């Protein structure tokens, strides 16, 4: 059910940017970490820190089955001219409708063509794809590396 958790992650981040919060925390998971790192690389987040429910860690803490329920990712949200950098954060694949693309369809989407019902990317927009190897990659990078996979979300 990782798409349900990703939908909660997206809604939470979007809601926090609407009320101009400087930082927020989301439950720790590999998928959340990979999407957050992708958002950081694309310039949508100012920082990512591992932490607990009480705040970011000052010293590194290993994640174990005993403490996983209290582990959080602390995300620094970005703003320009008092406007949030993340204006829209929506899932493309939903729990009831997973959208898997071949590497040819990924290339077509990255080059500006509509694929199935997915509109092409606009400037300052990015889309994340989860490859069969469980790696989360941005659409343009997936096209360069000839990867296929499930389209997770789009951010602008």
Secondary structure in CASP SS format (residue, H / E / C, confidence):
PFRMAT SS
TARGET T0000
AUTHOR 0000-0000-0000
METHOD secondary structure of the structure
MODEL  1
X C 1.00
X H 1.00
X H 1.00
X H 1.00
X H 1.00
X H 1.00
X H 1.00
X H 1.00
X H 1.00
X H 1.00
X H 1.00
X H 1.00
X H 1.00
X H 1.00
X H 1.00
X H 1.00
X H 1.00
X H 1.00
X C 1.00
X C 1.00
X C 1.00
X C 1.00
X E 1.00
X E 1.00
X E 1.00
X E 1.00
X E 1.00
X C 1.00
X C 1.00
X H 1.00
X H 1.00
X H 1.00
X H 1.00
X H 1.00
X H 1.00
X H 1.00
X H 1.00
X H 1.00
X H 1.00
X H 1.00
X H 1.00
X C 1.00
X C 1.00
X C 1.00
X E 1.00
X E 1.00
X E 1.00
X E 1.00
X E 1.00
X E 1.00
X E 1.00
X E 1.00
X C 1.00
X C 1.00
X E 1.00
X E 1.00
X C 1.00
X C 1.00
X C 1.00
X C 1.00
X C 1.00
X C 1.00
X C 1.00
X C 1.00
X C 1.00
X C 1.00
X C 1.00
X H 1.00
X H 1.00
X H 1.00
X E 1.00
X E 1.00
X E 1.00
X E 1.00
X E 1.00
X E 1.00
X E 1.00
X C 1.00
X E 1.00
X E 1.00
X C 1.00
X C 1.00
X E 1.00
X E 1.00
X C 1.00
X C 1.00
X C 1.00
X C 1.00
X E 1.00
X E 1.00
X E 1.00
X C 1.00
X C 1.00
X E 1.00
X C 1.00
X C 1.00
X E 1.00
X C 1.00
X C 1.00
X E 1.00
X E 1.00
X C 1.00
X H 1.00
X H 1.00
X H 1.00
X H 1.00
X H 1.00
X H 1.00
X H 1.00
X H 1.00
X C 1.00
X C 1.00
X C 1.00
X C 1.00
X E 1.00
X C 1.00
X C 1.00
X E 1.00
X C 1.00
X C 1.00
X C 1.00
X C 1.00
X C 1.00
X C 1.00
X C 1.00
X E 1.00
X E 1.00
X E 1.00
X E 1.00
X E 1.00
X C 1.00
X C 1.00
X C 1.00
X C 1.00
X C 1.00
X E 1.00
X E 1.00
X E 1.00
X H 1.00
X H 1.00
X H 1.00
X H 1.00
X H 1.00
X H 1.00
X C 1.00
X C 1.00
X C 1.00
X C 1.00
X E 1.00
X E 1.00
X E 1.00
X E 1.00
X E 1.00
X E 1.00
X E 1.00
X C 1.00
END
